[in-house]
């Protein structure tokens, strides 16, 4: 099973991808526009 979690509730953007038993995460602090950073961070998780 694959899970994608996205937290954009504050100035820290957090993203996690779980594939089977493996967990991949990315965080970025000081984010003022989550819409501009969300795709870049998710793309980093998938590469």
PQR file with spaces between the fields and no chain letter, atoms N, CA, C, O and H, PARSE charges and radii, in Angstrom:
ATOM       1  N    UNK     1       0.841   -1.174    0.000 -0.4000 1.5000
ATOM       2  CA   UNK     1       0.000    0.000    0.000 -0.0000 2.0000
ATOM       3  C    UNK     1       0.889    1.241    0.000  0.5500 1.7000
ATOM       4  O    UNK     1       1.974    1.236    0.581 -0.5500 1.4000
ATOM       5  N    UNK     2       0.426    2.294   -0.650 -0.4000 1.5000
ATOM       6  CA   UNK     2       1.161    3.555   -0.740 -0.0000 2.0000
ATOM       7  C    UNK     2       0.347    4.653   -0.051  0.5500 1.7000
ATOM       8  O    UNK     2      -0.852    4.799   -0.291 -0.5500 1.4000
ATOM       9  H    UNK     2      -0.455    2.299   -1.123  0.4000 1.0000
ATOM      10  N    UNK     3       1.027    5.426    0.816 -0.4000 1.5000
ATOM      11  CA   UNK     3       0.388    6.537    1.515 -0.0000 2.0000
ATOM      12  C    UNK     3       1.176    7.809    1.240  0.5500 1.7000
ATOM      13  O    UNK     3       2.407    7.786    1.227 -0.5500 1.4000
ATOM      14  H    UNK     3       2.001    5.307    1.010  0.4000 1.0000
ATOM      15  N    UNK     4       0.482    8.913    1.022 -0.4000 1.5000
ATOM      16  CA   UNK     4       1.097   10.226    0.891 -0.0000 2.0000
ATOM      17  C    UNK     4       0.441   11.138    1.915  0.5500 1.7000
ATOM      18  O    UNK     4      -0.778   11.314    1.905 -0.5500 1.4000
ATOM      19  H    UNK     4      -0.518    8.933    1.032  0.4000 1.0000
ATOM      20  N    UNK     5       1.256   11.724    2.811 -0.4000 1.5000
ATOM      21  CA   UNK     5       0.742   12.638    3.836 -0.0000 2.0000
ATOM      22  C    UNK     5       1.328   14.022    3.590  0.5500 1.7000
ATOM      23  O    UNK     5       2.517   14.160    3.304 -0.5500 1.4000
ATOM      24  H    UNK     5       2.246   11.581    2.819  0.4000 1.0000
ATOM      25  N    UNK     6       0.489   15.042    3.703 -0.4000 1.5000
ATOM      26  CA   UNK     6       0.905   16.424    3.472 -0.0000 2.0000
ATOM      27  C    UNK     6       0.414   17.273    4.638  0.5500 1.7000
ATOM      28  O    UNK     6      -0.770   17.247    4.974 -0.5500 1.4000
ATOM      29  H    UNK     6      -0.477   14.930    3.936  0.4000 1.0000
ATOM      30  N    UNK     7       1.336   18.037    5.262 -0.4000 1.5000
ATOM      31  CA   UNK     7       0.968   18.942    6.346 -0.0000 2.0000
ATOM      32  C    UNK     7       1.393   20.352    5.958  0.5500 1.7000
ATOM      33  O    UNK     7       2.583   20.637    5.824 -0.5500 1.4000
ATOM      34  H    UNK     7       2.298   18.058    4.989  0.4000 1.0000
ATOM      35  N    UNK     8       0.427   21.220    5.781 -0.4000 1.5000
ATOM      36  CA   UNK     8       0.697   22.605    5.387 -0.0000 2.0000
ATOM      37  C    UNK     8       0.022   23.584    6.340  0.5500 1.7000
ATOM      38  O    UNK     8      -0.358   24.682    5.933 -0.5500 1.4000
ATOM      39  H    UNK     8      -0.540   20.989    5.889  0.4000 1.0000
ATOM      40  N    UNK     9      -0.128   23.199    7.596 -0.4000 1.5000
ATOM      41  CA   UNK     9      -0.882   24.006    8.552 -0.0000 2.0000
ATOM      42  C    UNK     9      -0.079   25.164    9.143  0.5500 1.7000
ATOM      43  O    UNK     9      -0.657   26.036    9.791 -0.5500 1.4000
ATOM      44  H    UNK     9       0.181   22.307    7.927  0.4000 1.0000
ATOM      45  N    UNK    10       1.235   25.192    8.935 -0.4000 1.5000
ATOM      46  CA   UNK    10       2.049   26.262    9.508 -0.0000 2.0000
ATOM      47  C    UNK    10       3.086   26.705    8.483  0.5500 1.7000
ATOM      48  O    UNK    10       2.973   26.383    7.300 -0.5500 1.4000
ATOM      49  H    UNK    10       1.704   24.483    8.408  0.4000 1.0000
ATOM      50  N    UNK    11       4.102   27.448    8.942 -0.4000 1.5000
ATOM      51  CA   UNK    11       5.148   27.883    8.014 -0.0000 2.0000
ATOM      52  C    UNK    11       6.151   26.772    7.717  0.5500 1.7000
ATOM      53  O    UNK    11       7.113   26.987    6.980 -0.5500 1.4000
ATOM      54  H    UNK    11       4.194   27.709    9.903  0.4000 1.0000
ATOM      55  N    UNK    12       5.935   25.588    8.284 -0.4000 1.5000
ATOM      56  CA   UNK    12       6.746   24.420    7.961 -0.0000 2.0000
ATOM      57  C    UNK    12       5.897   23.482    7.110  0.5500 1.7000
ATOM      58  O    UNK    12       4.815   23.062    7.520 -0.5500 1.4000
ATOM      59  H    UNK    12       5.153   25.413    8.883  0.4000 1.0000
ATOM      60  N    UNK    13       6.394   23.163    5.940 -0.4000 1.5000
ATOM      61  CA   UNK    13       5.706   22.221    5.061 -0.0000 2.0000
ATOM      62  C    UNK    13       6.327   20.846    5.257  0.5500 1.7000
ATOM      63  O    UNK    13       7.543   20.693    5.144 -0.5500 1.4000
ATOM      64  H    UNK    13       7.274   23.504    5.607  0.4000 1.0000
ATOM      65  N    UNK    14       5.507   19.849    5.548 -0.4000 1.5000
ATOM      66  CA   UNK    14       5.993   18.490    5.768 -0.0000 2.0000
ATOM      67  C    UNK    14       5.255   17.535    4.852  0.5500 1.7000
ATOM      68  O    UNK    14       4.037   17.617    4.690 -0.5500 1.4000
ATOM      69  H    UNK    14       4.519   19.973    5.640  0.4000 1.0000
ATOM      70  N    UNK    15       6.018   16.625    4.256 -0.4000 1.5000
ATOM      71  CA   UNK    15       5.451   15.658    3.336 -0.0000 2.0000
ATOM      72  C    UNK    15       6.062   14.305    3.622  0.5500 1.7000
ATOM      73  O    UNK    15       7.263   14.210    3.877 -0.5500 1.4000
ATOM      74  H    UNK    15       7.007   16.559    4.388  0.4000 1.0000
ATOM      75  N    UNK    16       5.263   13.261    3.584 -0.4000 1.5000
ATOM      76  CA   UNK    16       5.759   11.909    3.814 -0.0000 2.0000
ATOM      77  C    UNK    16       5.128   10.958    2.808  0.5500 1.7000
ATOM      78  O    UNK    16       3.954   11.078    2.459 -0.5500 1.4000
ATOM      79  H    UNK    16       4.288   13.339    3.376  0.4000 1.0000
ATOM      80  N    UNK    17       5.932   10.023    2.360 -0.4000 1.5000
ATOM      81  CA   UNK    17       5.475    8.992    1.441 -0.0000 2.0000
ATOM      82  C    UNK    17       5.844    7.648    2.046  0.5500 1.7000
ATOM      83  O    UNK    17       7.010    7.410    2.361 -0.5500 1.4000
ATOM      84  H    UNK    17       6.885    9.926    2.645  0.4000 1.0000
ATOM      85  N    UNK    18       4.864    6.767    2.213 -0.4000 1.5000
ATOM      86  CA   UNK    18       5.110    5.430    2.744 -0.0000 2.0000
ATOM      87  C    UNK    18       4.767    4.415    1.667  0.5500 1.7000
ATOM      88  O    UNK    18       3.645    4.372    1.162 -0.5500 1.4000
ATOM      89  H    UNK    18       3.917    6.961    1.958  0.4000 1.0000
ATOM      90  N    UNK    19       5.751    3.604    1.329 -0.4000 1.5000
ATOM      91  CA   UNK    19       5.579    2.550    0.335 -0.0000 2.0000
ATOM      92  C    UNK    19       5.968    1.247    1.015  0.5500 1.7000
ATOM      93  O    UNK    19       7.144    1.003    1.283 -0.5500 1.4000
ATOM      94  H    UNK    19       6.662    3.639    1.739  0.4000 1.0000
ATOM      95  N    UNK    20       4.973    0.413    1.291 -0.4000 1.5000
ATOM      96  CA   UNK    20       5.253   -0.820    2.022 -0.0000 2.0000
ATOM      97  C    UNK    20       5.808   -0.501    3.396  0.5500 1.7000
ATOM      98  O    UNK    20       5.155    0.178    4.189 -0.5500 1.4000
ATOM      99  H    UNK    20       4.018    0.612    1.073  0.4000 1.0000
ATOM     100  N    UNK    21       7.019   -0.989    3.686 -0.4000 1.5000
ATOM     101  CA   UNK    21       7.657   -0.733    4.980 -0.0000 2.0000
ATOM     102  C    UNK    21       8.591    0.469    4.957  0.5500 1.7000
ATOM     103  O    UNK    21       9.159    0.818    5.993 -0.5500 1.4000
ATOM     104  H    UNK    21       7.549   -1.540    3.042  0.4000 1.0000
ATOM     105  N    UNK    22       8.765    1.106    3.813 -0.4000 1.5000
ATOM     106  CA   UNK    22       9.701    2.226    3.696 -0.0000 2.0000
ATOM     107  C    UNK    22       8.972    3.555    3.850  0.5500 1.7000
ATOM     108  O    UNK    22       7.877    3.743    3.319 -0.5500 1.4000
ATOM     109  H    UNK    22       8.305    0.822    2.972  0.4000 1.0000
ATOM     110  N    UNK    23       9.601    4.480    4.590 -0.4000 1.5000
ATOM     111  CA   UNK    23       9.035    5.803    4.828 -0.0000 2.0000
ATOM     112  C    UNK    23      10.029    6.858    4.353  0.5500 1.7000
ATOM     113  O    UNK    23      11.196    6.840    4.744 -0.5500 1.4000
ATOM     114  H    UNK    23      10.490    4.327    5.021  0.4000 1.0000
ATOM     115  N    UNK    24       9.561    7.776    3.512 -0.4000 1.5000
ATOM     116  CA   UNK    24      10.378    8.860    2.989 -0.0000 2.0000
ATOM     117  C    UNK    24       9.729   10.174    3.413  0.5500 1.7000
ATOM     118  O    UNK    24       8.514   10.331    3.289 -0.5500 1.4000
ATOM     119  H    UNK    24       8.613    7.790    3.195  0.4000 1.0000
ATOM     120  N    UNK    25      10.524   11.114    3.912 -0.4000 1.5000
ATOM     121  CA   UNK    25       9.967   12.381    4.381 -0.0000 2.0000
ATOM     122  C    UNK    25      10.774   13.563    3.856  0.5500 1.7000
ATOM     123  O    UNK    25      11.953   13.433    3.526 -0.5500 1.4000
ATOM     124  H    UNK    25      11.510   10.987    4.013  0.4000 1.0000
ATOM     125  N    UNK    26      10.122   14.705    3.788 -0.4000 1.5000
ATOM     126  CA   UNK    26      10.756   15.973    3.436 -0.0000 2.0000
ATOM     127  C    UNK    26      10.088   17.059    4.270  0.5500 1.7000
ATOM     128  O    UNK    26       8.881   17.027    4.510 -0.5500 1.4000
ATOM     129  H    UNK    26       9.165   14.811    4.057  0.4000 1.0000
ATOM     130  N    UNK    27      10.897   18.022    4.706 -0.4000 1.5000
ATOM     131  CA   UNK    27      10.387   19.184    5.432 -0.0000 2.0000
ATOM     132  C    UNK    27      11.069   20.433    4.899  0.5500 1.7000
ATOM     133  O    UNK    27      12.222   20.399    4.468 -0.5500 1.4000
ATOM     134  H    UNK    27      11.877   18.049    4.511  0.4000 1.0000
ATOM     135  N    UNK    28      10.343   21.521    4.939 -0.4000 1.5000
ATOM     136  CA   UNK    28      10.913   22.807    4.564 -0.0000 2.0000
ATOM     137  C    UNK    28      10.324   23.852    5.492  0.5500 1.7000
ATOM     138  O    UNK    28       9.104   23.974    5.610 -0.5500 1.4000
ATOM     139  H    UNK    28       9.407   21.549    5.290  0.4000 1.0000
ATOM     140  N    UNK    29      11.204   24.617    6.159 -0.4000 1.5000
ATOM     141  CA   UNK    29      10.742   25.644    7.088 -0.0000 2.0000
ATOM     142  C    UNK    29      10.698   27.002    6.407  0.5500 1.7000
ATOM     143  O    UNK    29      11.378   27.236    5.407 -0.5500 1.4000
ATOM     144  H    UNK    29      12.194   24.518    6.063  0.4000 1.0000
ATOM     145  N    UNK    30       9.890   27.889    6.962 -0.4000 1.5000
ATOM     146  CA   UNK    30       9.782   29.243    6.448 -0.0000 2.0000
ATOM     147  C    UNK    30       9.005   29.353    5.152  0.5500 1.7000
ATOM     148  O    UNK    30       9.223   30.282    4.374 -0.5500 1.4000
ATOM     149  H    UNK    30       9.338   27.699    7.774  0.4000 1.0000
ATOM     150  N    UNK    31       8.111   28.426    4.912 -0.4000 1.5000
ATOM     151  CA   UNK    31       7.324   28.426    3.677 -0.0000 2.0000
ATOM     152  C    UNK    31       6.185   29.426    3.812  0.5500 1.7000
ATOM     153  O    UNK    31       5.403   29.370    4.761 -0.5500 1.4000
ATOM     154  H    UNK    31       7.934   27.671    5.544  0.4000 1.0000
ATOM     155  N    UNK    32       6.100   30.338    2.856 -0.4000 1.5000
ATOM     156  CA   UNK    32       5.002   31.311    2.874 -0.0000 2.0000
ATOM     157  C    UNK    32       3.934   30.968    1.843  0.5500 1.7000
ATOM     158  O    UNK    32       2.786   31.395    1.968 -0.5500 1.4000
ATOM     159  H    UNK    32       6.735   30.384    2.085  0.4000 1.0000
ATOM     160  N    UNK    33       4.303   30.207    0.840 -0.4000 1.5000
ATOM     161  CA   UNK    33       3.342   29.784   -0.176 -0.0000 2.0000
ATOM     162  C    UNK    33       3.493   28.290   -0.419  0.5500 1.7000
ATOM     163  O    UNK    33       4.330   27.854   -1.210 -0.5500 1.4000
ATOM     164  H    UNK    33       5.235   29.859    0.738  0.4000 1.0000
ATOM     165  N    UNK    34       2.677   27.522    0.269 -0.4000 1.5000
ATOM     166  CA   UNK    34       2.763   26.066    0.150 -0.0000 2.0000
ATOM     167  C    UNK    34       2.466   25.597   -1.269  0.5500 1.7000
ATOM     168  O    UNK    34       3.016   24.594   -1.723 -0.5500 1.4000
ATOM     169  H    UNK    34       1.998   27.875    0.912  0.4000 1.0000
ATOM     170  N    UNK    35       1.605   26.316   -1.962 -0.4000 1.5000
ATOM     171  CA   UNK    35       1.254   25.917   -3.324 -0.0000 2.0000
ATOM     172  C    UNK    35       2.473   25.934   -4.243  0.5500 1.7000
ATOM     173  O    UNK    35       2.551   25.147   -5.186 -0.5500 1.4000
ATOM     174  H    UNK    35       1.158   27.131   -1.593  0.4000 1.0000
ATOM     175  N    UNK    36       3.422   26.825   -3.970 -0.4000 1.5000
ATOM     176  CA   UNK    36       4.621   26.906   -4.806 -0.0000 2.0000
ATOM     177  C    UNK    36       5.635   25.815   -4.482  0.5500 1.7000
ATOM     178  O    UNK    36       6.460   25.476   -5.330 -0.5500 1.4000
ATOM     179  H    UNK    36       3.359   27.464   -3.204  0.4000 1.0000
ATOM     180  N    UNK    37       5.594   25.264   -3.285 -0.4000 1.5000
ATOM     181  CA   UNK    37       6.612   24.288   -2.882 -0.0000 2.0000
ATOM     182  C    UNK    37       6.112   22.853   -2.853  0.5500 1.7000
ATOM     183  O    UNK    37       6.918   21.922   -2.871 -0.5500 1.4000
ATOM     184  H    UNK    37       4.924   25.540   -2.595  0.4000 1.0000
ATOM     185  N    UNK    38       4.813   22.655   -2.810 -0.4000 1.5000
ATOM     186  CA   UNK    38       4.265   21.311   -2.618 -0.0000 2.0000
ATOM     187  C    UNK    38       4.687   20.341   -3.725  0.5500 1.7000
ATOM     188  O    UNK    38       5.108   19.223   -3.429 -0.5500 1.4000
ATOM     189  H    UNK    38       4.158   23.411   -2.795  0.4000 1.0000
ATOM     190  N    UNK    39       4.584   20.743   -4.976 -0.4000 1.5000
ATOM     191  CA   UNK    39       4.920   19.833   -6.070 -0.0000 2.0000
ATOM     192  C    UNK    39       6.406   19.512   -6.109  0.5500 1.7000
ATOM     193  O    UNK    39       6.790   18.380   -6.406 -0.5500 1.4000
ATOM     194  H    UNK    39       4.242   21.651   -5.217  0.4000 1.0000
ATOM     195  N    UNK    40       7.244   20.498   -5.813 -0.4000 1.5000
ATOM     196  CA   UNK    40       8.688   20.262   -5.792 -0.0000 2.0000
ATOM     197  C    UNK    40       9.062   19.256   -4.714  0.5500 1.7000
ATOM     198  O    UNK    40       9.845   18.343   -4.974 -0.5500 1.4000
ATOM     199  H    UNK    40       6.932   21.417   -5.572  0.4000 1.0000
ATOM     200  N    UNK    41       8.523   19.405   -3.520 -0.4000 1.5000
ATOM     201  CA   UNK    41       8.857   18.492   -2.431 -0.0000 2.0000
ATOM     202  C    UNK    41       8.313   17.091   -2.684  0.5500 1.7000
ATOM     203  O    UNK    41       8.986   16.106   -2.377 -0.5500 1.4000
ATOM     204  H    UNK    41       7.887   20.147   -3.310  0.4000 1.0000
ATOM     205  N    UNK    42       7.124   16.985   -3.230 -0.4000 1.5000
ATOM     206  CA   UNK    42       6.567   15.665   -3.549 -0.0000 2.0000
ATOM     207  C    UNK    42       7.388   15.008   -4.656  0.5500 1.7000
ATOM     208  O    UNK    42       7.636   13.802   -4.617 -0.5500 1.4000
ATOM     209  H    UNK    42       6.577   17.785   -3.479  0.4000 1.0000
ATOM     210  N    UNK    43       7.804   15.793   -5.634 -0.4000 1.5000
ATOM     211  CA   UNK    43       8.642   15.246   -6.705 -0.0000 2.0000
ATOM     212  C    UNK    43       9.950   14.698   -6.136  0.5500 1.7000
ATOM     213  O    UNK    43      10.420   13.648   -6.575 -0.5500 1.4000
ATOM     214  H    UNK    43       7.603   16.772   -5.665  0.4000 1.0000
ATOM     215  N    UNK    44      10.546   15.397   -5.160 -0.4000 1.5000
ATOM     216  CA   UNK    44      11.765   14.911   -4.510 -0.0000 2.0000
ATOM     217  C    UNK    44      11.524   13.570   -3.828  0.5500 1.7000
ATOM     218  O    UNK    44      12.398   12.703   -3.833 -0.5500 1.4000
ATOM     219  H    UNK    44      10.165   16.249   -4.803  0.4000 1.0000
ATOM     220  N    UNK    45      10.359   13.399   -3.249 -0.4000 1.5000
ATOM     221  CA   UNK    45      10.036   12.132   -2.588 -0.0000 2.0000
ATOM     222  C    UNK    45       9.950   10.986   -3.583  0.5500 1.7000
ATOM     223  O    UNK    45      10.329    9.856   -3.275 -0.5500 1.4000
ATOM     224  H    UNK    45       9.649   14.103   -3.245  0.4000 1.0000
ATOM     225  N    UNK    46       9.455   11.279   -4.765 -0.4000 1.5000
ATOM     226  CA   UNK    46       9.220   10.225   -5.747 -0.0000 2.0000
ATOM     227  C    UNK    46      10.466    9.842   -6.541  0.5500 1.7000
ATOM     228  O    UNK    46      10.494    8.785   -7.172 -0.5500 1.4000
ATOM     229  H    UNK    46       9.147   12.197   -5.015  0.4000 1.0000
ATOM     230  N    UNK    47      11.482   10.676   -6.517 -0.4000 1.5000
ATOM     231  CA   UNK    47      12.705   10.398   -7.302 -0.0000 2.0000
ATOM     232  C    UNK    47      13.655    9.508   -6.554  0.5500 1.7000
ATOM     233  O    UNK    47      14.725    9.178   -7.066 -0.5500 1.4000
ATOM     234  H    UNK    47      11.460   11.534   -6.004  0.4000 1.0000
